Amino acid sequence: MPAVTPGLELIIFGVGVLAGGLGSLLGLAGGVFLVPFLNLGLNFSFQRAAAISLCTVIATSSSVSAARSGKQLINLRLGMLLEVATAAGSLLGGITAQLVAPTLLQKLFGLTTSVIAVMMLTRLNRRNVIIDPTASTGALGGRYFEEESGCVVGYQVKRLPLALTASFLAGNMSSLLGIGGGVIKVPVLNAWCGVPLRAAAATSAFMIGVTATAGAVIYYGRGQLAPSMAAAAVLGVQLGSWWALRFASRVPAKWLKILMAVVLIVVAMLMFTRPR
């Protein structure tokens, strides 16, 4: 790990701002960008980079959950159900690591995110909202006020087995590659399971904090967490999250989908080029 200096902490703070903004808007963990940047750009060990990333994930999750809980965007019933599958996938990550080469997993992950990005772009003008206030949302659906529609809208959760499978794979990949599972869960929930992007992002942000907490404690216990670096990253993430949450409701869902597709393509490129 490079020497701790104020300049390095400032750089990490700046990257944290970007990661926090994207994480709040799209329900992704900042580790998608932070881990490769620390590992490849600043020569941090993968374990130390992942430890700092997990701290920022917890910060992002806390900020987004606190800000959006009153807006009913977080679907607690769906989130807790999918978290069971995510946790199971994370626990089995160690077994998968023994059966499949990490480099192959990275390539498969890159291919998967590329396909999902294309699917997101083909569904730019499709919205998963129900305007009729009397329509049923089902056992796992929800309602929230949407500024674009100017009223309370509802949605139904479809293809639950697919959502559970995606959550399991997201937890598995998160454990193996040190990135957030939201990069899989959010687009799958939006493209195939009927969940509006804003609700999917808010629910994912709530879930990733639960998953990341246990991992951060383990890294800290092993002495692999650099407190000053983590503090700089967390402060940056908090600032980025605050800024993004102020403007999130004004951004049309179409542009959020385009941003999500761009992020997925960048992640795919990182997975194809990043050494293990």
C-alpha positions as CSV (number, residue, x, y, z in Angstrom):
1,M,0.0,0.0,0.0
2,P,1.3,3.5,-0.8
3,A,2.3,5.8,2.0
4,V,-0.6,7.7,3.7
5,T,-0.4,11.4,2.7
6,P,-2.9,14.2,2.7
7,G,-2.7,14.3,-1.2
8,L,-3.6,10.6,-1.4
9,E,-6.5,11.0,1.1
10,L,-7.8,13.9,-1.1
11,I,-7.7,11.8,-4.2
12,I,-9.6,9.0,-2.5
13,F,-12.1,11.6,-1.2
14,G,-12.7,12.8,-4.8
15,V,-13.2,9.2,-6.1
16,G,-15.6,8.6,-3.1
17,V,-17.7,11.6,-4.2
18,L,-18.2,10.0,-7.7
19,A,-18.8,6.6,-6.2
20,G,-21.4,8.0,-3.7
21,G,-23.2,9.9,-6.4
22,L,-23.6,7.0,-8.7
23,G,-24.4,4.6,-5.9
24,S,-27.2,6.8,-4.7
25,L,-28.7,7.4,-8.1
26,L,-28.5,3.8,-9.3
27,G,-28.5,1.6,-6.1
28,L,-25.0,0.3,-6.9
29,A,-22.1,-0.1,-4.5
30,G,-19.2,2.3,-5.1
31,G,-16.8,-0.6,-5.2
32,V,-17.6,-1.1,-8.8
33,F,-15.3,1.8,-9.5
34,L,-13.4,2.2,-6.2
35,V,-11.9,-1.3,-6.0
36,P,-10.3,-1.2,-9.5
37,F,-9.1,2.4,-8.9
38,L,-7.4,1.6,-5.6
39,N,-6.1,-1.7,-6.8
40,L,-4.9,-0.8,-10.3
41,G,-4.4,3.0,-10.0
42,L,-3.0,3.4,-6.5
43,N,-1.4,-0.1,-6.0
44,F,-3.5,-1.0,-3.0
45,S,-3.7,-4.8,-2.3
46,F,-7.0,-6.2,-3.4
47,Q,-8.0,-7.0,0.3
48,R,-7.3,-3.4,1.5
49,A,-9.2,-2.0,-1.5
50,A,-12.2,-4.2,-0.8
51,A,-12.1,-3.3,2.9
52,I,-12.3,0.4,2.1
53,S,-15.0,-0.2,-0.5
54,L,-17.2,-2.1,2.0
55,C,-17.1,0.9,4.3
56,T,-18.3,3.2,1.5
57,V,-21.0,0.7,0.7
58,I,-22.3,0.9,4.3
59,A,-22.2,4.7,4.1
60,T,-24.1,4.8,0.8
61,S,-26.7,2.3,2.0
62,S,-27.2,4.3,5.3
63,S,-27.6,7.7,3.4
64,V,-29.9,6.4,0.8
65,S,-32.1,4.4,3.2
66,A,-32.4,7.3,5.6
67,A,-33.3,9.7,2.8
68,R,-35.7,7.5,0.9
69,S,-37.5,5.6,3.7
70,G,-40.1,8.4,4.0
71,K,-40.7,8.4,0.3
72,Q,-41.8,4.7,0.3
73,L,-39.3,3.9,-2.5
74,I,-37.7,1.1,-0.4
75,N,-39.6,-2.2,-0.7
76,L,-38.7,-3.8,2.6
77,R,-40.6,-7.0,1.9
78,L,-39.0,-7.6,-1.4
79,G,-35.6,-6.5,-0.1
80,M,-35.5,-8.8,2.8
81,L,-36.7,-11.8,0.7
82,L,-34.0,-11.1,-1.9
83,E,-31.4,-10.6,0.8
84,V,-31.8,-14.2,1.9
85,A,-30.8,-15.3,-1.6
86,T,-27.9,-12.7,-1.8
87,A,-26.5,-13.9,1.6
88,A,-26.7,-17.5,0.5
89,G,-24.8,-16.7,-2.7
90,S,-22.2,-14.7,-0.8
91,L,-21.6,-17.6,1.6
92,L,-21.2,-20.1,-1.3
93,G,-18.7,-17.7,-3.0
94,G,-15.8,-19.6,-1.4
95,I,-17.0,-22.9,-2.8
96,T,-17.4,-21.4,-6.3
97,A,-13.9,-20.0,-6.1
98,Q,-12.6,-23.5,-5.7
99,L,-14.5,-24.8,-8.7
100,V,-14.2,-22.0,-11.3
101,A,-11.1,-19.9,-12.1
102,P,-11.5,-16.3,-11.0
103,T,-10.4,-15.0,-14.4
104,L,-13.2,-17.0,-16.1
105,L,-15.7,-15.6,-13.6
106,Q,-14.6,-12.1,-14.4
107,K,-15.1,-12.7,-18.2
108,L,-18.5,-14.2,-17.6
109,F,-19.5,-11.3,-15.4
110,G,-18.3,-8.9,-18.0
111,L,-20.3,-10.7,-20.7
112,T,-23.4,-10.7,-18.4
113,T,-23.3,-7.0,-17.7
114,S,-22.8,-6.3,-21.4
115,V,-26.0,-8.2,-22.2
116,I,-27.9,-6.5,-19.4
117,A,-26.7,-3.1,-20.6
118,V,-28.1,-3.8,-24.1
119,M,-31.4,-4.9,-22.6
120,M,-31.6,-1.7,-20.6
121,L,-31.1,0.4,-23.7
122,T,-33.9,-1.5,-25.6
123,R,-36.4,-0.6,-22.8
124,L,-35.7,3.1,-22.4
125,N,-39.3,4.1,-23.0
126,R,-41.0,1.4,-21.0
127,R,-42.0,2.2,-17.5
128,N,-43.1,-0.3,-14.9
129,V,-45.7,1.8,-13.1
130,I,-49.4,1.5,-12.6
131,I,-51.2,4.8,-12.6
132,D,-54.6,3.3,-11.5
133,P,-54.8,3.8,-7.7
134,T,-57.3,0.9,-7.3
135,A,-55.1,-1.6,-9.1
136,S,-53.7,-4.4,-7.0
137,T,-49.9,-4.4,-6.5
138,G,-49.7,-8.0,-5.3
139,A,-48.0,-9.4,-2.2
140,L,-44.6,-7.9,-3.0
141,G,-45.4,-4.8,-5.0
142,G,-45.5,-1.3,-3.7
143,R,-46.6,2.3,-4.2
144,Y,-44.8,5.6,-4.1
145,F,-45.2,9.2,-5.3
146,E,-43.5,9.8,-8.6
147,E,-42.8,13.3,-9.7
148,E,-42.8,12.4,-13.4
149,S,-46.4,11.2,-13.2
150,G,-47.4,13.7,-10.5
151,C,-49.3,11.1,-8.5
152,V,-48.9,8.0,-6.5
153,V,-48.0,5.0,-8.7
154,G,-47.9,1.3,-8.1
155,Y,-46.0,-1.7,-9.4
156,Q,-46.2,-5.5,-9.3
157,V,-43.2,-7.8,-8.8
158,K,-43.0,-10.3,-11.6
159,R,-40.9,-13.4,-12.2
160,L,-39.8,-13.7,-8.6
161,P,-37.7,-16.9,-9.3
162,L,-35.6,-14.8,-11.7
163,A,-35.2,-12.1,-9.1
164,L,-34.1,-14.7,-6.5
165,T,-31.7,-16.3,-8.9
166,A,-30.2,-12.9,-9.9
167,S,-29.8,-12.1,-6.2
168,F,-28.0,-15.4,-5.5
169,L,-25.6,-14.8,-8.4
170,A,-25.1,-11.2,-7.3
171,G,-24.1,-12.3,-3.8
172,N,-21.8,-14.9,-5.2
173,M,-20.1,-12.5,-7.6
174,S,-19.9,-9.8,-4.9
175,S,-18.0,-12.2,-2.6
176,L,-15.7,-13.4,-5.3
177,L,-14.9,-10.2,-7.1
178,G,-15.3,-7.5,-4.4
179,I,-18.0,-5.5,-6.2
180,G,-21.5,-4.7,-5.2
181,G,-24.3,-7.1,-6.2
182,G,-26.6,-4.1,-7.1
183,V,-24.9,-4.0,-10.6
184,I,-26.8,-7.2,-11.3
185,K,-29.9,-6.9,-9.1
186,V,-31.1,-3.4,-10.1
187,P,-31.1,-3.9,-13.9
188,V,-32.7,-7.4,-13.6
189,L,-35.4,-6.1,-11.3
190,N,-36.1,-3.2,-13.7
191,A,-35.9,-5.0,-17.0
192,W,-37.6,-8.3,-16.3
193,C,-39.3,-8.2,-12.9
194,G,-41.5,-5.2,-13.2
195,V,-39.9,-2.9,-10.6
196,P,-39.4,0.8,-11.5
197,L,-35.8,1.8,-11.6
198,R,-36.1,4.3,-8.7
199,A,-37.7,1.6,-6.4
200,A,-35.2,-1.0,-7.6
201,A,-32.3,1.3,-6.8
202,A,-33.6,2.3,-3.4
203,T,-34.3,-1.3,-2.4
204,S,-30.9,-2.4,-3.7
205,A,-29.1,0.4,-1.7
206,F,-30.9,-0.8,1.4
207,M,-29.8,-4.4,0.8
208,I,-26.1,-3.8,0.0
209,G,-25.5,-2.3,3.4
210,V,-26.7,-5.4,5.1
211,T,-24.4,-7.6,3.0
212,A,-21.4,-5.3,3.4
213,T,-21.4,-4.9,7.2
214,A,-20.3,-8.5,7.9
215,G,-17.4,-8.3,5.4
216,A,-16.2,-5.0,6.7
217,V,-16.0,-6.4,10.3
218,I,-13.9,-9.4,9.0
219,Y,-11.5,-7.1,7.2
220,Y,-11.1,-4.9,10.2
221,G,-10.5,-7.9,12.5
222,R,-7.7,-9.0,10.1
223,G,-6.0,-5.6,10.2
224,Q,-6.7,-5.0,6.5
225,L,-8.7,-1.8,6.9
226,A,-6.8,1.5,6.7
227,P,-8.9,3.8,8.9
228,S,-7.7,7.2,7.5
229,M,-8.2,6.0,3.9
230,A,-11.6,4.6,4.7
231,A,-12.6,7.8,6.5
232,A,-11.7,9.9,3.4
233,A,-13.6,7.5,1.1
234,V,-16.7,7.5,3.4
235,L,-16.7,11.3,3.6
236,G,-16.5,11.6,-0.1
237,V,-19.3,9.0,-0.5
238,Q,-21.5,10.9,1.9
239,L,-21.0,14.2,0.0
240,G,-21.7,12.4,-3.3
241,S,-24.8,10.7,-1.9
242,W,-26.1,14.0,-0.6
243,W,-25.7,15.8,-3.9
244,A,-27.2,12.9,-5.9
245,L,-30.2,12.6,-3.6
246,R,-31.0,16.3,-4.0
247,F,-31.3,15.9,-7.8
248,A,-32.4,12.3,-8.2
249,S,-36.1,13.0,-8.3
250,R,-35.6,15.5,-11.1
251,V,-33.8,13.2,-13.4
252,P,-36.1,11.4,-15.9
253,A,-36.1,7.6,-15.5
254,K,-35.0,7.4,-19.2
255,W,-31.7,9.1,-18.4
256,L,-31.2,7.0,-15.3
257,K,-31.5,3.9,-17.5
258,I,-29.0,5.3,-20.0
259,L,-26.6,6.1,-17.1
260,M,-27.1,2.6,-15.8
261,A,-26.3,1.1,-19.2
262,V,-23.1,3.2,-19.4
263,V,-22.0,2.1,-15.9
264,L,-22.6,-1.6,-16.9
265,I,-20.5,-1.2,-20.0
266,V,-17.7,0.3,-18.0
267,V,-17.9,-2.5,-15.4
268,A,-17.8,-5.0,-18.3
269,M,-14.6,-3.4,-19.6
270,L,-13.1,-3.4,-16.2
271,M,-13.9,-7.1,-15.8
272,F,-12.3,-8.0,-19.2
273,T,-9.1,-6.0,-18.5
274,R,-8.7,-6.2,-14.7
275,P,-6.1,-8.7,-13.4
276,R,-7.1,-10.9,-10.5
